[in-house]
């Protein structure tokens, strides 16, 4: 199908916005314009100066623009709201967890506090909302200091919970109902010019493969399109004039965040969109950490909706407008534009720069004070040296690429559990999705606790299991099965273990010559394998790992890293453990 670029109309702030007019008769009355400020995948990125947005530059080069920081994010939201009588702020999930130390050390309480001050109205649950289990997620909604994890809640100040409402339309409980409400309705305007918007919030149906099984016991993650289609008639019956879906599933793209085009978009979200009730007007998406504004009606004229996403970490906001005819009770136009959250004064990661093409925002003093308070509380943890690294250990965004840091972390886990009394591990597997950021030493090679925490923020435990060689091969084959939950994703393996793969072969026959210390894997022999408790429970679709026996729970992943670095300067390993033998 041909992709059509959105028609562009002038916007009040930062460039232009895609405008989509509803086909058919002219509006029955002057429309009521409702602003929806949307974001996704904030992941507790409270501090400025950490993140950047990549833009295509001249000659194919990429320009990195410094962006983000909760204080600037708050000011951007406030600026966008100016002049809008009807406005609402929403999130499409992963607001918390997999977050930097200043937030996750304190169970993401400061992020919830910041979002309360900003004035968020709805947040759809994402997969990372479940990282610490459903009881802890309920605490974040309701407040209180009940201890549900190894970390101490309310460590800095009392916690009163989220003032916004979590939505979880497709998260079903065994005894009926959903974990949180699935929908919410908001009214805008007055009298005969009042309009209503129905919101549906949900996570991706594959969430159960991305989080610890113990934390979601008794929950079922249902099909996204089926869930929406069942709720649209109910919302319409309750008087909703427009339908907005907040979904933690998304698309992949290589275009600039402000390209306002469907060109080159692909991914799992499209399998959902093509089945949606055509009365859906807007889909705010997430999960893939990409940024786009797409007129989906240019792909499928039977569904006149906008698809949006605001990237990652609070670096962008999507400024959306729905114009609703208050008499005909329908949307007559849609507009959207991604806005860069750029600090008034330059601050950003190495290699980034400010841009004069986009507006800049001052820091909101309330949010800045909140972040400073928690940053001070975390400082002693973050700055403590734990050892030295002789060179950077980078991670890769590509889940099918071997990476230096993933290999290093696999070596760490093997070293921590190799002794007989620690589990007798012979092989370690590390999943790419749990490697969150590169390790970059200071000039003298120093690595701090804050560095390793940023790389491994989930507080996982190491688990050693016995697997036969046959089961071991089955685990390896699951890496390359695009039909499994989580799709293809390469495991990072410890030193001494090697294998090749050929994606041209049938599923289940793609692993080539796996070896341990040079010896071929014996399918009848038993091997001791160490993984995180996330993988041990079948995370990322590696269900064969649940079949392991004689399991022994070891130390935490951060403790293992500290012990490894205590042995002296660490040299990052090579990326020579896997071989892509696929014919090109």
HELIX and SHEET records of a PDB file:
HELIX    1   1 UNK A   58  UNK A   60  5                                   3    
HELIX    2   2 UNK A   70  UNK A   81  1                                  12    
HELIX    3   3 UNK A  101  UNK A  104  1                                   4    
HELIX    4   4 UNK A  109  UNK A  118  1                                  10    
HELIX    5   5 UNK A  127  UNK A  130  5                                   4    
HELIX    6   6 UNK A  134  UNK A  142  1                                   9    
HELIX    7   7 UNK A  191  UNK A  193  5                                   3    
HELIX    8   8 UNK A  205  UNK A  209  5                                   5    
HELIX    9   9 UNK A  213  UNK A  216  5                                   4    
HELIX   10  10 UNK A  224  UNK A  237  1                                  14    
HELIX   11  11 UNK A  269  UNK A  273  1                                   5    
HELIX   12  12 UNK A  296  UNK A  298  5                                   3    
HELIX   13  13 UNK A  365  UNK A  382  1                                  18    
HELIX   14  14 UNK A  404  UNK A  417  1                                  14    
HELIX   15  15 UNK A  420  UNK A  422  5                                   3    
HELIX   16  16 UNK A  432  UNK A  434  5                                   3    
HELIX   17  17 UNK A  449  UNK A  455  1                                   7    
HELIX   18  18 UNK A  469  UNK A  478  1                                  10    
HELIX   19  19 UNK A  533  UNK A  536  1                                   4    
HELIX   20  20 UNK A  539  UNK A  541  5                                   3    
HELIX   21  21 UNK A  543  UNK A  547  5                                   5    
HELIX   22  22 UNK A  557  UNK A  565  1                                   9    
SHEET    1   A 8 UNK A   7  UNK A  10  0                                        
SHEET    2   A 8 UNK A  16  UNK A  21 -1                                        
SHEET    3   A 8 UNK A 330  UNK A 340 -1                                        
SHEET    4   A 8 UNK A 316  UNK A 325 -1                                        
SHEET    5   A 8 UNK A  32  UNK A  39 -1                                        
SHEET    6   A 8 UNK A  87  UNK A  91  1                                        
SHEET    7   A 8 UNK A 122  UNK A 124  1                                        
SHEET    8   A 8 UNK A 165  UNK A 167  1                                        
SHEET    1   B 2 UNK A  51  UNK A  56  0                                        
SHEET    2   B 2 UNK A  62  UNK A  67 -1                                        
SHEET    1   C 2 UNK A 171  UNK A 173  0                                        
SHEET    2   C 2 UNK A 219  UNK A 221 -1                                        
SHEET    1   D 6 UNK A 183  UNK A 188  0                                        
SHEET    2   D 6 UNK A 195  UNK A 203 -1                                        
SHEET    3   D 6 UNK A 242  UNK A 248  1                                        
SHEET    4   D 6 UNK A 282  UNK A 284  1                                        
SHEET    5   D 6 UNK A 306  UNK A 310  1                                        
SHEET    6   D 6 UNK A 291  UNK A 295 -1                                        
SHEET    1   E 2 UNK A 385  UNK A 388  0                                        
SHEET    2   E 2 UNK A 446  UNK A 448 -1                                        
SHEET    1   F 5 UNK A 491  UNK A 493  0                                        
SHEET    2   F 5 UNK A 427  UNK A 431 -1                                        
SHEET    3   F 5 UNK A 526  UNK A 532  1                                        
SHEET    4   F 5 UNK A 461  UNK A 468 -1                                        
SHEET    5   F 5 UNK A 549  UNK A 556 -1                                        
SHEET    1   G 4 UNK A 519  UNK A 520  0                                        
SHEET    2   G 4 UNK A 511  UNK A 516 -1                                        
SHEET    3   G 4 UNK A 497  UNK A 501 -1                                        
SHEET    4   G 4 UNK A 578  UNK A 580  1                                        
END                                                                             
